[in-house]
Amino acid sequence: MLLWLLLFSGAGCKHQPPPRPDHPRLTSDVRMQDVTFYSASLEREITYRVILPKIVQNAQKLSVVYLLHGGGGDFREWSNDSDVVRFAENGLILVMPEGEPSYYTNSVDRPKDRFEDYIVKDLIADVESRFPVDASRRAIVGVSMGGFGAIKLALKYPELYSFVGALSPAIDVPSRPFSIKRISQYRYHASIFGPWGSQTRKENDPFVLARQVDPGKVPFMFISCGEQEGLLPSNRQFAALLGERKFRFEFHPGPGGHNWDQWNRRLPDLFASLFGHMQGLQVSSK
């Protein structure tokens, strides 16, 4: 009996992978702060990372860019794997929230995983209570899962953002049909978006949202995708829909796979577009 109990208790334990090493690519002109706060939407504490210029003048308000990580990443991903920090030197506040594998969506099966509400309500409120943010100049940018989240949130809440960027967005996740080859992935997506053909899938599908929203009210979108990615066909289809409906956007297919080598090559163009479309943005003379 004792042996059975020991075996049973051991079988119920989940092995926790060791935390990833944290090696942010900082420069001497920026400072970093990790903030842990209570999210009412998630009913728990959660952490986000902020990188901003080391020196901010009194009463100065800065544009803010929310950077959404991809699947398998965390709130450290952008600072550890990308060269994004150098853009903070030019007068930006970079905010990197923890999104877990949520697709930045309110989960159907897990009522406490309300990650959409957390991003658009709790996170914005907490950031703007602590840092010198110009609330009229918010941008949202993401890679892969985060690119999906950035586009979806901008389509659902266009009044919150002035610019949206998406590198290799997993744009088709809510509309992917069932596949026996990807049954575990399908089941996980169903736990977030609901069953195939459900209303919750439609409410979180960028293709459906882009057909319903007024294009004139949506912020400018910068989208890119590598030519060696399985996501390229769905991104081309989405770009065609944006063009058909006269959204303000640019789409950049190009060489590369689904990785930071490609995404880092895209960052200068993305931030050049961001600086050009965020009206009133003050850029230093570096």
C-alpha positions as CSV (number, residue, x, y, z in Angstrom):
1,M,0.0,0.0,0.0
2,L,2.8,2.4,0.9
3,L,4.6,1.6,-2.3
4,W,1.4,2.3,-4.3
5,L,1.0,5.7,-2.6
6,L,4.5,6.6,-3.3
7,L,4.2,5.7,-7.0
8,F,0.9,7.5,-7.3
9,S,2.2,10.7,-5.6
10,G,5.3,10.7,-7.8
11,A,3.2,10.3,-11.0
12,G,1.3,13.4,-10.1
13,C,4.3,15.6,-9.8
14,K,5.3,17.7,-12.8
15,H,8.9,18.3,-13.5
16,Q,9.6,22.0,-13.7
17,P,12.2,23.0,-16.2
18,P,15.0,25.1,-14.9
19,P,14.6,28.9,-15.5
20,R,16.3,30.2,-18.6
21,P,19.4,32.3,-18.0
22,D,18.7,36.0,-18.0
23,H,21.2,38.0,-20.2
24,P,19.5,41.3,-21.3
25,R,21.4,43.1,-24.0
26,L,21.6,46.5,-22.2
27,T,23.6,49.6,-23.2
28,S,24.9,52.4,-21.0
29,D,22.2,54.7,-22.1
30,V,19.2,52.7,-20.8
31,R,18.0,51.3,-17.6
32,M,15.9,48.2,-16.9
33,Q,13.3,47.5,-14.3
34,D,11.2,44.3,-13.6
35,V,7.8,45.0,-12.1
36,T,5.6,42.5,-10.4
37,F,2.0,43.6,-9.8
38,Y,-1.4,42.1,-9.0
39,S,-3.6,41.6,-12.1
40,A,-7.3,41.7,-11.3
41,S,-8.0,39.9,-14.7
42,L,-5.6,37.0,-13.9
43,E,-6.3,37.1,-10.1
44,R,-2.6,36.7,-9.4
45,E,0.7,38.5,-9.5
46,I,2.6,38.7,-12.8
47,T,5.8,40.3,-14.0
48,Y,6.7,42.6,-16.8
49,R,10.0,44.1,-17.9
50,V,10.6,47.8,-18.8
51,I,13.6,49.3,-20.5
52,L,13.7,53.1,-20.9
53,P,16.3,55.9,-21.4
54,K,18.5,56.3,-18.4
55,I,17.8,60.0,-18.3
56,V,14.3,61.4,-18.7
57,Q,13.7,65.1,-18.3
58,N,11.3,66.3,-15.7
59,A,7.7,66.3,-16.9
60,Q,8.8,64.6,-20.2
61,K,6.3,62.0,-21.5
62,L,7.5,59.2,-23.8
63,S,6.0,56.9,-26.4
64,V,5.6,53.4,-25.2
65,V,6.0,50.1,-27.1
66,Y,4.4,46.9,-25.8
67,L,6.5,44.0,-27.0
68,L,4.7,40.6,-26.9
69,H,6.9,37.5,-26.8
70,G,6.3,34.3,-28.9
71,G,5.3,30.8,-27.9
72,G,7.8,29.2,-25.6
73,G,9.2,32.6,-24.6
74,D,8.6,34.8,-21.6
75,F,8.9,38.5,-20.6
76,R,12.7,38.3,-20.9
77,E,12.7,37.1,-24.5
78,W,12.8,40.5,-26.3
79,S,15.6,41.8,-24.0
80,N,17.7,38.6,-24.3
81,D,17.3,37.6,-27.9
82,S,16.7,40.8,-29.8
83,D,18.6,44.1,-30.4
84,V,15.5,46.1,-29.5
85,V,17.2,47.9,-26.5
86,R,19.0,50.4,-28.7
87,F,15.6,51.9,-29.8
88,A,14.9,52.8,-26.2
89,E,17.9,55.2,-26.5
90,N,15.8,57.2,-28.9
91,G,13.2,58.2,-26.4
92,L,11.0,55.1,-26.1
93,I,9.7,53.1,-23.1
94,L,9.8,49.4,-24.0
95,V,7.4,47.2,-22.0
96,M,7.7,43.4,-22.2
97,P,4.8,41.6,-20.5
98,E,4.6,37.9,-19.5
99,G,2.1,36.3,-21.8
100,E,2.6,32.6,-21.1
101,P,1.4,30.4,-23.9
102,S,-1.9,32.3,-24.0
103,Y,-2.1,33.9,-27.4
104,Y,-3.0,37.0,-25.4
105,T,-6.6,35.8,-25.4
106,N,-9.1,35.2,-22.6
107,S,-9.1,31.4,-22.4
108,V,-12.4,29.5,-22.8
109,D,-11.4,26.6,-20.5
110,R,-9.4,28.5,-17.9
111,P,-11.5,31.3,-16.5
112,K,-8.6,32.9,-14.6
113,D,-6.4,33.1,-17.7
114,R,-7.9,36.3,-19.0
115,F,-4.8,37.5,-20.8
116,E,-6.5,39.8,-23.2
117,D,-8.1,41.7,-20.4
118,Y,-4.8,41.7,-18.5
119,I,-2.9,43.3,-21.5
120,V,-5.5,46.0,-22.5
121,K,-6.7,46.9,-18.9
122,D,-4.4,45.9,-16.0
123,L,-1.0,46.2,-17.8
124,I,-1.6,49.6,-19.4
125,A,-3.0,51.0,-16.2
126,D,-0.1,49.8,-14.1
127,V,2.6,50.9,-16.6
128,E,1.1,54.4,-16.9
129,S,0.9,54.8,-13.1
130,R,4.6,54.1,-12.7
131,F,6.3,55.5,-15.8
132,P,6.3,58.8,-17.8
133,V,4.1,57.5,-20.7
134,D,2.3,59.6,-23.3
135,A,-1.0,57.7,-23.4
136,S,-1.7,59.1,-26.9
137,R,1.4,57.4,-28.3
138,R,1.2,53.6,-27.6
139,A,2.4,50.9,-30.0
140,I,2.1,47.2,-29.8
141,V,4.6,44.8,-31.5
142,G,5.0,41.0,-31.3
143,V,6.7,38.0,-32.8
144,S,4.9,34.8,-33.8
145,M,2.3,34.2,-31.0
146,G,2.9,37.8,-30.0
147,G,2.5,39.0,-33.5
148,F,-0.9,37.3,-33.6
149,G,-1.7,39.0,-30.3
150,A,-0.6,42.5,-31.5
151,I,-2.7,42.4,-34.6
152,K,-5.7,40.9,-32.8
153,L,-5.6,43.4,-30.0
154,A,-5.2,46.3,-32.4
155,L,-8.2,45.2,-34.4
156,K,-10.3,44.8,-31.3
157,Y,-9.1,47.9,-29.4
158,P,-7.9,50.3,-32.2
159,E,-8.4,53.3,-29.9
160,L,-5.6,52.1,-27.6
161,Y,-2.7,52.1,-30.1
162,S,-1.1,54.3,-32.7
163,F,1.0,51.6,-34.4
164,V,1.1,47.8,-34.6
165,G,4.0,45.6,-35.7
166,A,3.9,41.9,-36.2
167,L,7.0,39.7,-37.1
168,S,5.9,36.3,-38.4
169,P,2.5,36.5,-36.8
170,A,0.7,33.2,-36.3
171,I,-2.3,34.9,-37.9
172,D,-4.3,31.8,-38.8
173,V,-4.3,30.0,-35.4
174,P,-8.1,30.4,-34.7
175,S,-9.0,29.3,-38.2
176,R,-6.7,26.3,-38.4
177,P,-8.8,23.1,-39.2
178,F,-8.4,20.0,-37.2
179,S,-5.5,17.8,-38.1
180,I,-4.7,14.4,-36.7
181,K,-1.0,15.2,-37.2
182,R,-1.3,18.1,-34.9
183,I,-3.9,16.8,-32.5
184,S,-2.1,18.0,-29.3
185,Q,-1.7,21.5,-30.8
186,Y,-5.4,21.6,-31.9
187,R,-6.5,20.5,-28.4
188,Y,-4.5,23.3,-26.8
189,H,-5.7,25.9,-29.2
190,A,-9.3,24.7,-28.5
191,S,-8.8,25.2,-24.8
192,I,-8.1,28.9,-25.5
193,F,-10.3,29.7,-28.5
194,G,-13.1,27.1,-28.1
195,P,-14.3,24.4,-30.5
196,W,-14.1,24.7,-34.2
197,G,-16.6,27.1,-35.7
198,S,-17.5,28.6,-32.3
199,Q,-18.3,32.2,-31.7
200,T,-15.3,32.7,-29.5
201,R,-13.0,31.6,-32.4
202,K,-14.7,34.2,-34.6
203,E,-14.3,36.9,-32.0
204,N,-10.6,36.3,-31.9
205,D,-9.9,35.6,-35.6
206,P,-7.9,38.4,-37.2
207,F,-9.4,37.5,-40.6
208,V,-13.0,37.9,-39.2
209,L,-12.1,41.1,-37.3
210,A,-10.4,42.7,-40.3
211,R,-13.6,42.2,-42.3
212,Q,-15.7,43.8,-39.6
213,V,-13.8,46.8,-38.3
214,D,-13.6,50.2,-39.9
215,P,-10.1,50.3,-41.6
216,G,-9.9,54.0,-41.0
217,K,-9.9,53.6,-37.2
218,V,-7.2,50.9,-37.1
219,P,-3.6,52.0,-36.5
220,F,-0.9,51.5,-39.2
221,M,0.3,47.9,-39.4
222,F,3.8,46.7,-40.2
223,I,3.8,42.9,-41.0
224,S,6.7,40.7,-42.1
225,C,7.2,37.0,-42.6
226,G,10.1,34.8,-43.7
227,E,9.9,33.0,-47.1
228,Q,11.1,29.8,-45.4
229,E,8.2,29.8,-42.9
230,G,5.0,27.7,-43.0
231,L,3.2,30.9,-41.9
232,L,3.9,32.7,-45.2
233,P,0.8,31.7,-47.1
234,S,-1.6,32.8,-44.3
235,N,0.3,36.1,-43.9
236,R,0.0,36.7,-47.7
237,Q,-3.7,36.0,-47.5
238,F,-4.1,38.4,-44.6
239,A,-2.1,41.1,-46.4
240,A,-4.3,40.7,-49.4
241,L,-7.4,41.2,-47.2
242,L,-5.9,44.3,-45.7
243,G,-5.2,45.7,-49.2
244,E,-8.7,44.8,-50.4
245,R,-10.2,46.7,-47.5
246,K,-7.8,49.6,-47.8
247,F,-6.1,49.3,-44.4
248,R,-3.0,51.4,-43.8
249,F,-0.2,48.8,-43.7
250,E,3.0,47.5,-45.2
251,F,3.9,43.8,-45.7
252,H,7.4,42.5,-46.1
253,P,8.0,38.9,-47.1
254,G,11.7,38.1,-47.4
255,P,14.5,35.6,-46.8
256,G,14.6,33.8,-43.4
257,G,13.0,31.3,-41.1
258,H,11.0,31.5,-37.9
259,N,13.7,32.8,-35.7
260,W,15.4,35.8,-34.2
261,D,18.0,35.9,-36.9
262,Q,15.3,37.0,-39.3
263,W,13.4,39.1,-36.8
264,N,16.5,41.1,-35.8
265,R,17.1,42.0,-39.4
266,R,13.6,43.3,-39.6
267,L,13.7,45.5,-36.5
268,P,15.4,48.6,-38.1
269,D,12.7,48.8,-40.8
270,L,9.9,48.2,-38.2
271,F,11.1,50.9,-35.9
272,A,11.7,53.3,-38.8
273,S,8.1,52.8,-39.7
274,L,7.0,53.2,-36.1
275,F,8.9,56.4,-35.6
276,G,7.4,57.7,-38.9
277,H,3.8,56.9,-37.8
278,M,3.9,57.9,-34.1
279,Q,3.0,61.5,-34.5
280,G,4.9,63.9,-32.3
281,L,7.6,61.3,-31.4
282,Q,10.8,63.0,-30.3
283,V,13.9,61.3,-31.8
284,S,17.3,62.0,-30.4
285,S,20.2,63.1,-32.7
286,K,22.3,60.0,-32.1
